[in-house]
Amino acid sequence: MEAIFFDGMEDWFRIIMSAPLIYLGIILFVNLSGKRSTSQMNNFDWVVTVAMGSLVSSGIILEDITISETLLGIGLLLLMQYLVTRLVLRSERVEKLVKAEPTLLFHKGEFLNDAMEKERVSKSEILSAIRHQNIADLSEVNWVILETDASFSIISAEAPAPGSANSALGDIIGKTKGVEPRAERA
C-alpha cells in the first residue's frame, strides 16, 4: 500500500528548498514585468495567472520538474504577456482578439436584459454594485458598465454627456451591445 500521509523526508526537503526559490523568482519576474501582471485582470491576464499557478505548484511538488524549468516557464509566460500587451497597444485587431469589450448593462433607468443575459449578470448584482457606490435611487444612475476586468463602473446622472470633450464614455455608450432590445424599467 502506498503512503498517504508521509513517505519520507526526501520529498519534504525538495519542497522546502524549491518553494522559497520559486517564490523569490516570481517576485523578481513580477517586478521586471511591471504592475500589469498583478493588476485587476482581463481574460488574458487571468489565463497567464492560472498557468503561472500551475507551473509553480508543479515545480514545488513534482520531482521531475526542476526549479530552473519552473522559473523558465514562468519567465516565458510573463514575457509573452508583455509582448502581447505591446502588440495590443499597436494593433486594434490584436486588441479585439485578446481583450473583451466593456458592456453596458443599465441605461438611464432601464436594465438591458439581452446584455445582462449574454454576460450572465443578474439584476441583483447590478443593484449591489450601485449600492456599493452609496447610491440608493436608480434615477441618480445613467449607466452601469461591466468592464473588461469584470468590475462594474457606475456612471451618475451628473456625469458629462458621452460626446463631450471630458467624457470617458465614448468607447462604450452608443457602440455597446444590448442598449435597445429587451430593456426593463427599473
C-alpha positions in Angstrom: 0.0 0.0 0.0 1.3 3.5 -0.9 2.0 6.0 1.8 -0.8 8.5 2.1 0.4 10.9 4.8 4.2 10.6 4.8 6.7 8.8 2.6 10.0 10.1 3.8 11.9 13.3 4.3 13.4 13.5 0.8 10.3 15.0 -0.8 9.9 17.4 2.1 13.5 18.6 1.7 12.9 19.2 -2.0 9.7 21.2 -1.3 11.4 23.2 1.5 14.2 24.1 -1.0 12.1 24.7 -4.1 9.2 26.7 -2.7 11.2 29.7 -1.4 13.4 29.8 -4.5 10.4 29.7 -6.9 8.7 32.4 -4.7 11.7 34.7 -4.9 11.9 34.0 -8.7 8.2 35.0 -9.1 8.8 38.2 -7.1 11.8 39.1 -9.4 9.9 38.3 -12.6 6.8 40.3 -11.5 8.9 43.3 -10.6 10.6 43.1 -14.0 7.3 42.6 -15.9 5.6 45.6 -14.2 2.3 46.3 -12.4 0.1 44.8 -15.1 1.0 41.3 -14.0 -0.7 41.9 -10.6 -3.4 44.4 -11.6 -7.1 43.7 -11.9 -7.3 41.2 -14.7 -8.8 40.9 -18.1 -9.3 37.5 -19.6 -5.7 37.3 -21.0 -4.1 38.3 -17.7 -6.3 35.7 -15.9 -5.1 32.9 -18.2 -1.5 33.9 -17.5 -2.0 33.9 -13.8 -3.7 30.5 -13.7 -1.0 29.0 -15.9 1.7 30.5 -13.7 0.0 29.0 -10.6 0.0 25.6 -12.3 3.7 25.9 -13.1 4.5 27.0 -9.5 2.7 24.1 -8.0 4.2 21.6 -10.4 7.7 23.0 -9.7 7.2 22.7 -6.0 5.5 19.3 -5.8 6.7 17.2 -8.8 10.1 15.6 -8.6 10.8 15.5 -12.4 10.4 19.3 -12.8 13.4 21.4 -11.7 13.4 24.9 -10.2 15.1 26.2 -13.3 12.5 24.7 -15.6 9.7 26.2 -13.5 11.3 29.6 -13.5 11.9 29.4 -17.2 8.2 28.6 -17.8 7.1 31.5 -15.5 9.5 33.8 -17.2 8.3 32.8 -20.7 4.6 33.3 -19.7 5.4 36.8 -18.4 7.5 37.6 -21.5 4.6 36.5 -23.7 2.2 38.6 -21.6 4.5 41.6 -22.1 4.8 41.1 -25.8 1.1 40.6 -26.4 0.3 43.7 -24.4 2.8 45.7 -26.5 1.1 44.3 -29.6 -2.3 45.3 -28.2 -1.1 48.9 -28.0 -0.1 48.8 -31.7 -2.9 46.8 -33.3 -6.7 47.1 -32.9 -7.0 43.6 -34.5 -4.8 42.1 -31.8 -6.7 44.0 -29.1 -10.0 42.7 -30.3 -8.6 39.2 -30.3 -7.2 39.3 -26.8 -9.4 41.7 -24.8 -13.1 41.7 -24.0 -15.1 44.8 -24.6 -17.0 46.7 -21.9 -20.7 46.0 -21.9 -23.5 48.4 -21.0 -25.9 46.7 -18.6 -28.1 49.6 -17.3 -29.1 52.7 -19.4 -30.9 55.7 -17.8 -33.4 53.7 -15.7 -33.5 50.5 -17.8 -31.9 47.2 -17.2 -30.6 45.9 -20.6 -31.7 42.3 -20.3 -30.1 41.0 -23.5 -26.7 42.3 -22.4 -27.2 41.0 -18.9 -28.1 37.6 -20.1 -25.1 37.5 -22.5 -22.7 38.5 -19.7 -24.5 36.3 -17.2 -25.1 39.2 -14.8 -28.2 39.4 -12.6 -30.2 42.4 -11.7 -29.3 41.9 -8.0 -25.6 42.1 -8.9 -26.1 45.4 -10.6 -28.1 46.7 -7.7 -25.4 45.6 -5.3 -22.7 47.4 -7.4 -24.9 50.6 -7.3 -25.3 50.3 -3.5 -21.5 49.9 -3.2 -21.3 53.4 -4.7 -23.6 54.7 -1.9 -26.4 55.3 -4.4 -29.9 54.4 -3.2 -32.0 56.0 -6.0 -31.7 54.5 -9.5 -32.6 57.8 -11.0 -29.2 59.0 -9.9 -27.6 56.4 -12.3 -27.2 57.0 -16.0 -25.2 53.9 -16.8 -23.8 50.7 -15.3 -21.0 49.2 -17.4 -19.4 45.7 -17.0 -15.7 46.5 -17.6 -13.2 44.2 -19.3 -11.8 43.2 -15.9 -15.3 42.1 -14.7 -15.7 45.1 -12.4 -18.7 47.4 -12.6 -18.5 51.1 -13.4 -21.4 53.2 -12.2 -21.9 56.5 -14.0 -24.0 59.0 -12.2 -26.7 61.2 -13.8 -24.4 64.2 -13.2 -21.6 62.8 -15.5 -20.7 64.7 -18.7 -22.5 63.5 -21.8 -20.7 60.8 -23.9 -20.0 63.3 -26.7 -18.4 66.0 -24.6 -14.7 66.6 -24.5 -14.3 65.5 -20.9 -16.2 62.2 -21.4 -14.6 58.8 -20.8 -17.7 57.1 -22.2 -17.1 57.4 -26.0 -15.9 53.9 -26.3 -19.0 52.3 -24.7 -22.1 54.4 -25.0 -23.8 54.1 -28.4 -21.5 51.4 -29.7 -22.2 48.9 -26.9 -24.2 45.8 -27.4 -27.6 45.5 -25.9 -28.7 49.1 -25.5 -32.1 48.9 -27.2 -33.6 45.3 -27.1 -35.4 43.8 -24.1 -34.9 46.7 -21.8 -36.7 46.5 -18.4 -37.6 49.7 -16.5 -36.1 50.0 -13.0 
